[in-house]
Every structure is written in structure tokens, then in C-alpha cells.
Amino acid sequence: MGRRTRALHDFLRDQAAQGVRPWARLWAEGHGAAGRSDAEHIEQHEAHWTHALRNAP
């Protein structure tokens, strides 16, 4: 999950840097910061997520 979320953030960042629409607009609207925050949160708690998913009833 963390790698995927980080990859989405990086894609948005890279496309925005090249001025590609709609990514540049989404980046300017703050979606990049939100994606980075999401990725960091998931990465920090990935062990918990993995444990919960593996031990779900």
C-alpha cells in the first residue's frame, strides 16, 4: 500500500513539473501535499496495516 501511494504521489509530482494537465492543476490545488501526507502515514503504519489484513477474520 505504501509503495503504491508513494508512486501515485511521485507520478503526480513529475507530471505537474512538466506542466501536464490535469496533473499540474491537481498539484496546484494541493493534491500533491495530500498524497505525500497519505503516503507518509501509510508508510509509518504499514506494519500495523499488514498485521490487520493478515489477521482479519
PyMOL Python script that loads the backbone (N, CA, C, O; Angstrom):
from pymol import cmd

cmd.read_pdbstr("""\
ATOM      1  N   MET A   1       0.811  -1.188   0.000  1.00  0.00           N
ATOM      2  CA  MET A   1       0.000   0.000   0.000  1.00  0.00           C
ATOM      3  C   MET A   1       0.855   1.252   0.000  1.00  0.00           C
ATOM      4  O   MET A   1       0.572   2.208  -0.722  1.00  0.00           O
ATOM      5  N   GLY A   2       1.894   1.244   0.806  1.00  0.00           N
ATOM      6  CA  GLY A   2       2.759   2.413   0.878  1.00  0.00           C
ATOM      7  C   GLY A   2       3.452   2.716  -0.440  1.00  0.00           C
ATOM      8  O   GLY A   2       3.522   3.870  -0.863  1.00  0.00           O
ATOM      9  N   ARG A   3       3.960   1.684  -1.080  1.00  0.00           N
ATOM     10  CA  ARG A   3       4.643   1.895  -2.362  1.00  0.00           C
ATOM     11  C   ARG A   3       3.692   2.445  -3.410  1.00  0.00           C
ATOM     12  O   ARG A   3       4.067   3.320  -4.191  1.00  0.00           O
ATOM     13  N   ARG A   4       2.488   1.949  -3.435  1.00  0.00           N
ATOM     14  CA  ARG A   4       1.506   2.398  -4.422  1.00  0.00           C
ATOM     15  C   ARG A   4       1.115   3.858  -4.182  1.00  0.00           C
ATOM     16  O   ARG A   4       1.034   4.650  -5.122  1.00  0.00           O
ATOM     17  N   THR A   5       0.880   4.199  -2.940  1.00  0.00           N
ATOM     18  CA  THR A   5       0.509   5.576  -2.613  1.00  0.00           C
ATOM     19  C   THR A   5       1.660   6.525  -2.922  1.00  0.00           C
ATOM     20  O   THR A   5       1.448   7.616  -3.452  1.00  0.00           O
ATOM     21  N   ARG A   6       2.876   6.108  -2.590  1.00  0.00           N
ATOM     22  CA  ARG A   6       4.051   6.933  -2.892  1.00  0.00           C
ATOM     23  C   ARG A   6       4.224   7.079  -4.400  1.00  0.00           C
ATOM     24  O   ARG A   6       4.549   8.163  -4.884  1.00  0.00           O
ATOM     25  N   ALA A   7       4.011   6.000  -5.142  1.00  0.00           N
ATOM     26  CA  ALA A   7       4.146   6.059  -6.601  1.00  0.00           C
ATOM     27  C   ALA A   7       3.121   7.014  -7.214  1.00  0.00           C
ATOM     28  O   ALA A   7       3.439   7.739  -8.156  1.00  0.00           O
ATOM     29  N   LEU A   8       1.896   7.018  -6.686  1.00  0.00           N
ATOM     30  CA  LEU A   8       0.882   7.947  -7.187  1.00  0.00           C
ATOM     31  C   LEU A   8       1.293   9.393  -6.925  1.00  0.00           C
ATOM     32  O   LEU A   8       1.137  10.261  -7.784  1.00  0.00           O
ATOM     33  N   HIS A   9       1.818   9.639  -5.729  1.00  0.00           N
ATOM     34  CA  HIS A   9       2.312  10.989  -5.414  1.00  0.00           C
ATOM     35  C   HIS A   9       3.439  11.389  -6.357  1.00  0.00           C
ATOM     36  O   HIS A   9       3.434  12.492  -6.902  1.00  0.00           O
ATOM     37  N   ASP A  10       4.396  10.502  -6.549  1.00  0.00           N
ATOM     38  CA  ASP A  10       5.543  10.811  -7.404  1.00  0.00           C
ATOM     39  C   ASP A  10       5.118  11.042  -8.849  1.00  0.00           C
ATOM     40  O   ASP A  10       5.659  11.918  -9.525  1.00  0.00           O
ATOM     41  N   PHE A  11       4.159  10.266  -9.320  1.00  0.00           N
ATOM     42  CA  PHE A  11       3.630  10.456 -10.671  1.00  0.00           C
ATOM     43  C   PHE A  11       3.003  11.840 -10.803  1.00  0.00           C
ATOM     44  O   PHE A  11       3.279  12.567 -11.757  1.00  0.00           O
ATOM     45  N   LEU A  12       2.172  12.193  -9.856  1.00  0.00           N
ATOM     46  CA  LEU A  12       1.524  13.499  -9.878  1.00  0.00           C
ATOM     47  C   LEU A  12       2.571  14.614  -9.852  1.00  0.00           C
ATOM     48  O   LEU A  12       2.467  15.570 -10.621  1.00  0.00           O
ATOM     49  N   ARG A  13       3.565  14.507  -8.992  1.00  0.00           N
ATOM     50  CA  ARG A  13       4.639  15.496  -8.894  1.00  0.00           C
ATOM     51  C   ARG A  13       5.378  15.639 -10.219  1.00  0.00           C
ATOM     52  O   ARG A  13       5.600  16.752 -10.697  1.00  0.00           O
ATOM     53  N   ASP A  14       5.756  14.516 -10.804  1.00  0.00           N
ATOM     54  CA  ASP A  14       6.530  14.543 -12.045  1.00  0.00           C
ATOM     55  C   ASP A  14       5.727  15.108 -13.210  1.00  0.00           C
ATOM     56  O   ASP A  14       6.242  15.900 -13.999  1.00  0.00           O
ATOM     57  N   GLN A  15       4.473  14.701 -13.314  1.00  0.00           N
ATOM     58  CA  GLN A  15       3.632  15.213 -14.392  1.00  0.00           C
ATOM     59  C   GLN A  15       3.353  16.706 -14.219  1.00  0.00           C
ATOM     60  O   GLN A  15       3.341  17.459 -15.193  1.00  0.00           O
ATOM     61  N   ALA A  16       3.132  17.120 -12.991  1.00  0.00           N
ATOM     62  CA  ALA A  16       2.898  18.536 -12.713  1.00  0.00           C
ATOM     63  C   ALA A  16       4.130  19.372 -13.054  1.00  0.00           C
ATOM     64  O   ALA A  16       4.012  20.472 -13.595  1.00  0.00           O
ATOM     65  N   ALA A  17       5.303  18.848 -12.737  1.00  0.00           N
ATOM     66  CA  ALA A  17       6.545  19.565 -13.039  1.00  0.00           C
ATOM     67  C   ALA A  17       6.723  19.780 -14.537  1.00  0.00           C
ATOM     68  O   ALA A  17       7.371  20.736 -14.961  1.00  0.00           O
ATOM     69  N   GLN A  18       6.146  18.889 -15.331  1.00  0.00           N
ATOM     70  CA  GLN A  18       6.218  19.009 -16.789  1.00  0.00           C
ATOM     71  C   GLN A  18       5.053  19.819 -17.356  1.00  0.00           C
ATOM     72  O   GLN A  18       4.982  20.050 -18.562  1.00  0.00           O
ATOM     73  N   GLY A  19       4.139  20.249 -16.480  1.00  0.00           N
ATOM     74  CA  GLY A  19       3.009  21.041 -16.914  1.00  0.00           C
ATOM     75  C   GLY A  19       1.895  20.247 -17.574  1.00  0.00           C
ATOM     76  O   GLY A  19       1.051  20.818 -18.264  1.00  0.00           O
ATOM     77  N   VAL A  20       1.884  18.944 -17.371  1.00  0.00           N
ATOM     78  CA  VAL A  20       0.879  18.074 -17.990  1.00  0.00           C
ATOM     79  C   VAL A  20      -0.459  18.257 -17.263  1.00  0.00           C
ATOM     80  O   VAL A  20      -0.538  18.193 -16.036  1.00  0.00           O
ATOM     81  N   ARG A  21      -1.492  18.483 -18.053  1.00  0.00           N
ATOM     82  CA  ARG A  21      -2.842  18.636 -17.498  1.00  0.00           C
ATOM     83  C   ARG A  21      -3.525  17.281 -17.449  1.00  0.00           C
ATOM     84  O   ARG A  21      -3.288  16.488 -18.361  1.00  0.00           O
ATOM     85  N   PRO A  22      -4.334  16.950 -16.487  1.00  0.00           N
ATOM     86  CA  PRO A  22      -4.790  17.792 -15.391  1.00  0.00           C
ATOM     87  C   PRO A  22      -3.883  17.752 -14.169  1.00  0.00           C
ATOM     88  O   PRO A  22      -4.198  18.365 -13.149  1.00  0.00           O
ATOM     89  N   TRP A  23      -2.772  17.046 -14.251  1.00  0.00           N
ATOM     90  CA  TRP A  23      -1.903  16.837 -13.087  1.00  0.00           C
ATOM     91  C   TRP A  23      -1.352  18.146 -12.534  1.00  0.00           C
ATOM     92  O   TRP A  23      -1.261  18.309 -11.317  1.00  0.00           O
ATOM     93  N   ALA A  24      -0.988  19.072 -13.399  1.00  0.00           N
ATOM     94  CA  ALA A  24      -0.449  20.350 -12.928  1.00  0.00           C
ATOM     95  C   ALA A  24      -1.508  21.105 -12.113  1.00  0.00           C
ATOM     96  O   ALA A  24      -1.201  21.702 -11.082  1.00  0.00           O
ATOM     97  N   ARG A  25      -2.742  21.068 -12.586  1.00  0.00           N
ATOM     98  CA  ARG A  25      -3.820  21.741 -11.851  1.00  0.00           C
ATOM     99  C   ARG A  25      -4.062  21.061 -10.504  1.00  0.00           C
ATOM    100  O   ARG A  25      -4.220  21.729  -9.483  1.00  0.00           O
ATOM    101  N   LEU A  26      -4.090  19.732 -10.512  1.00  0.00           N
ATOM    102  CA  LEU A  26      -4.310  18.999  -9.262  1.00  0.00           C
ATOM    103  C   LEU A  26      -3.194  19.278  -8.257  1.00  0.00           C
ATOM    104  O   LEU A  26      -3.450  19.433  -7.063  1.00  0.00           O
ATOM    105  N   TRP A  27      -1.959  19.341  -8.746  1.00  0.00           N
ATOM    106  CA  TRP A  27      -0.824  19.647  -7.873  1.00  0.00           C
ATOM    107  C   TRP A  27      -0.997  21.045  -7.276  1.00  0.00           C
ATOM    108  O   TRP A  27      -0.819  21.238  -6.073  1.00  0.00           O
ATOM    109  N   ALA A  28      -1.341  22.011  -8.118  1.00  0.00           N
ATOM    110  CA  ALA A  28      -1.523  23.393  -7.669  1.00  0.00           C
ATOM    111  C   ALA A  28      -2.655  23.510  -6.651  1.00  0.00           C
ATOM    112  O   ALA A  28      -2.619  24.381  -5.781  1.00  0.00           O
ATOM    113  N   GLU A  29      -3.642  22.651  -6.752  1.00  0.00           N
ATOM    114  CA  GLU A  29      -4.775  22.657  -5.822  1.00  0.00           C
ATOM    115  C   GLU A  29      -4.443  21.980  -4.489  1.00  0.00           C
ATOM    116  O   GLU A  29      -5.271  21.978  -3.579  1.00  0.00           O
ATOM    117  N   GLY A  30      -3.243  21.405  -4.363  1.00  0.00           N
ATOM    118  CA  GLY A  30      -2.835  20.814  -3.094  1.00  0.00           C
ATOM    119  C   GLY A  30      -2.923  19.306  -3.008  1.00  0.00           C
ATOM    120  O   GLY A  30      -2.678  18.726  -1.951  1.00  0.00           O
ATOM    121  N   HIS A  31      -3.271  18.669  -4.110  1.00  0.00           N
ATOM    122  CA  HIS A  31      -3.386  17.211  -4.083  1.00  0.00           C
ATOM    123  C   HIS A  31      -2.034  16.531  -3.853  1.00  0.00           C
ATOM    124  O   HIS A  31      -1.977  15.425  -3.315  1.00  0.00           O
ATOM    125  N   GLY A  32      -0.964  17.182  -4.253  1.00  0.00           N
ATOM    126  CA  GLY A  32       0.364  16.615  -4.019  1.00  0.00           C
ATOM    127  C   GLY A  32       0.682  16.524  -2.542  1.00  0.00           C
ATOM    128  O   GLY A  32       1.187  15.507  -2.068  1.00  0.00           O
ATOM    129  N   ALA A  33       0.386  17.590  -1.817  1.00  0.00           N
ATOM    130  CA  ALA A  33       0.630  17.595  -0.369  1.00  0.00           C
ATOM    131  C   ALA A  33      -0.217  16.530   0.322  1.00  0.00           C
ATOM    132  O   ALA A  33       0.252  15.841   1.228  1.00  0.00           O
ATOM    133  N   ALA A  34      -1.463  16.403  -0.113  1.00  0.00           N
ATOM    134  CA  ALA A  34      -2.339  15.389   0.476  1.00  0.00           C
ATOM    135  C   ALA A  34      -1.809  13.983   0.181  1.00  0.00           C
ATOM    136  O   ALA A  34      -1.800  13.118   1.057  1.00  0.00           O
ATOM    137  N   GLY A  35      -1.374  13.770  -1.042  1.00  0.00           N
ATOM    138  CA  GLY A  35      -0.834  12.462  -1.411  1.00  0.00           C
ATOM    139  C   GLY A  35       0.436  12.123  -0.652  1.00  0.00           C
ATOM    140  O   GLY A  35       0.642  10.982  -0.239  1.00  0.00           O
ATOM    141  N   ARG A  36       1.291  13.133  -0.473  1.00  0.00           N
ATOM    142  CA  ARG A  36       2.519  12.919   0.295  1.00  0.00           C
ATOM    143  C   ARG A  36       2.178  12.575   1.743  1.00  0.00           C
ATOM    144  O   ARG A  36       2.764  11.661   2.324  1.00  0.00           O
ATOM    145  N   SER A  37       1.233  13.306   2.320  1.00  0.00           N
ATOM    146  CA  SER A  37       0.809  13.041   3.696  1.00  0.00           C
ATOM    147  C   SER A  37       0.232  11.635   3.831  1.00  0.00           C
ATOM    148  O   SER A  37       0.536  10.921   4.787  1.00  0.00           O
ATOM    149  N   ASP A  38      -0.595  11.245   2.877  1.00  0.00           N
ATOM    150  CA  ASP A  38      -1.166   9.892   2.894  1.00  0.00           C
ATOM    151  C   ASP A  38      -0.065   8.839   2.817  1.00  0.00           C
ATOM    152  O   ASP A  38      -0.071   7.872   3.578  1.00  0.00           O
ATOM    153  N   ALA A  39       0.873   9.026   1.903  1.00  0.00           N
ATOM    154  CA  ALA A  39       1.968   8.063   1.736  1.00  0.00           C
ATOM    155  C   ALA A  39       2.794   7.947   3.009  1.00  0.00           C
ATOM    156  O   ALA A  39       3.138   6.843   3.432  1.00  0.00           O
ATOM    157  N   GLU A  40       3.112   9.081   3.619  1.00  0.00           N
ATOM    158  CA  GLU A  40       3.905   9.059   4.853  1.00  0.00           C
ATOM    159  C   GLU A  40       3.157   8.341   5.966  1.00  0.00           C
ATOM    160  O   GLU A  40       3.749   7.556   6.706  1.00  0.00           O
ATOM    161  N   HIS A  41       1.868   8.602   6.090  1.00  0.00           N
ATOM    162  CA  HIS A  41       1.069   7.949   7.132  1.00  0.00           C
ATOM    163  C   HIS A  41       1.035   6.432   6.923  1.00  0.00           C
ATOM    164  O   HIS A  41       1.239   5.663   7.862  1.00  0.00           O
ATOM    165  N   ILE A  42       0.780   6.020   5.701  1.00  0.00           N
ATOM    166  CA  ILE A  42       0.725   4.587   5.399  1.00  0.00           C
ATOM    167  C   ILE A  42       2.084   3.940   5.644  1.00  0.00           C
ATOM    168  O   ILE A  42       2.159   2.863   6.236  1.00  0.00           O
ATOM    169  N   GLU A  43       3.146   4.580   5.199  1.00  0.00           N
ATOM    170  CA  GLU A  43       4.490   4.025   5.395  1.00  0.00           C
ATOM    171  C   GLU A  43       4.831   3.902   6.876  1.00  0.00           C
ATOM    172  O   GLU A  43       5.460   2.929   7.290  1.00  0.00           O
ATOM    173  N   GLN A  44       4.421   4.880   7.673  1.00  0.00           N
ATOM    174  CA  GLN A  44       4.713   4.840   9.109  1.00  0.00           C
ATOM    175  C   GLN A  44       3.947   3.730   9.820  1.00  0.00           C
ATOM    176  O   GLN A  44       4.414   3.200  10.829  1.00  0.00           O
ATOM    177  N   HIS A  45       2.776   3.378   9.302  1.00  0.00           N
ATOM    178  CA  HIS A  45       1.927   2.390   9.963  1.00  0.00           C
ATOM    179  C   HIS A  45       1.758   1.112   9.148  1.00  0.00           C
ATOM    180  O   HIS A  45       0.834   0.337   9.394  1.00  0.00           O
ATOM    181  N   GLU A  46       2.627   0.893   8.199  1.00  0.00           N
ATOM    182  CA  GLU A  46       2.467  -0.242   7.294  1.00  0.00           C
ATOM    183  C   GLU A  46       2.464  -1.582   8.023  1.00  0.00           C
ATOM    184  O   GLU A  46       1.718  -2.486   7.648  1.00  0.00           O
ATOM    185  N   ALA A  47       3.284  -1.718   9.053  1.00  0.00           N
ATOM    186  CA  ALA A  47       3.302  -2.981   9.797  1.00  0.00           C
ATOM    187  C   ALA A  47       1.943  -3.243  10.437  1.00  0.00           C
ATOM    188  O   ALA A  47       1.468  -4.379  10.452  1.00  0.00           O
ATOM    189  N   HIS A  48       1.330  -2.212  10.955  1.00  0.00           N
ATOM    190  CA  HIS A  48       0.000  -2.346  11.565  1.00  0.00           C
ATOM    191  C   HIS A  48      -1.034  -2.759  10.517  1.00  0.00           C
ATOM    192  O   HIS A  48      -1.840  -3.660  10.749  1.00  0.00           O
ATOM    193  N   TRP A  49      -0.999  -2.083   9.348  1.00  0.00           N
ATOM    194  CA  TRP A  49      -1.938  -2.423   8.265  1.00  0.00           C
ATOM    195  C   TRP A  49      -1.754  -3.877   7.838  1.00  0.00           C
ATOM    196  O   TRP A  49      -2.727  -4.614   7.680  1.00  0.00           O
ATOM    197  N   THR A  50      -0.516  -4.276   7.655  1.00  0.00           N
ATOM    198  CA  THR A  50      -0.217  -5.644   7.214  1.00  0.00           C
ATOM    199  C   THR A  50      -0.734  -6.656   8.243  1.00  0.00           C
ATOM    200  O   THR A  50      -1.366  -7.650   7.885  1.00  0.00           O
ATOM    201  N   HIS A  51      -0.463  -6.395   9.501  1.00  0.00           N
ATOM    202  CA  HIS A  51      -0.914  -7.292  10.559  1.00  0.00           C
ATOM    203  C   HIS A  51      -2.436  -7.399  10.555  1.00  0.00           C
ATOM    204  O   HIS A  51      -2.982  -8.499  10.644  1.00  0.00           O
ATOM    205  N   ALA A  52      -3.117  -6.269  10.454  1.00  0.00           N
ATOM    206  CA  ALA A  52      -4.580  -6.258  10.468  1.00  0.00           C
ATOM    207  C   ALA A  52      -5.152  -7.025   9.275  1.00  0.00           C
ATOM    208  O   ALA A  52      -6.114  -7.778   9.422  1.00  0.00           O
ATOM    209  N   LEU A  53      -4.572  -6.838   8.120  1.00  0.00           N
ATOM    210  CA  LEU A  53      -5.074  -7.523   6.924  1.00  0.00           C
ATOM    211  C   LEU A  53      -4.814  -9.019   6.982  1.00  0.00           C
ATOM    212  O   LEU A  53      -5.657  -9.818   6.574  1.00  0.00           O
ATOM    213  N   ARG A  54      -3.673  -9.389   7.479  1.00  0.00           N
ATOM    214  CA  ARG A  54      -3.335 -10.826   7.539  1.00  0.00           C
ATOM    215  C   ARG A  54      -4.122 -11.565   8.605  1.00  0.00           C
ATOM    216  O   ARG A  54      -4.310 -12.778   8.516  1.00  0.00           O
ATOM    217  N   ASN A  55      -4.581 -10.842   9.609  1.00  0.00           N
ATOM    218  CA  ASN A  55      -5.277 -11.484  10.730  1.00  0.00           C
ATOM    219  C   ASN A  55      -6.756 -11.166  10.774  1.00  0.00           C
ATOM    220  O   ASN A  55      -7.407 -11.377  11.797  1.00  0.00           O
ATOM    221  N   ALA A  56      -7.286 -10.666   9.690  1.00  0.00           N
ATOM    222  CA  ALA A  56      -8.725 -10.355   9.627  1.00  0.00           C
ATOM    223  C   ALA A  56      -9.517 -11.659   9.615  1.00  0.00           C
ATOM    224  O   ALA A  56      -9.091 -12.655   9.030  1.00  0.00           O
ATOM    225  N   PRO A  57     -10.666 -11.637  10.266  1.00  0.00           N
ATOM    226  CA  PRO A  57     -11.482 -12.861  10.307  1.00  0.00           C
ATOM    227  C   PRO A  57     -12.027 -13.235   8.945  1.00  0.00           C
ATOM    228  O   PRO A  57     -12.729 -14.237   8.815  1.00  0.00           O
TER     229      PRO A  57
END
""", "prot")
cmd.dss("prot")
cmd.show_as("cartoon", "prot")
cmd.util.cbc("prot")
cmd.orient("prot")
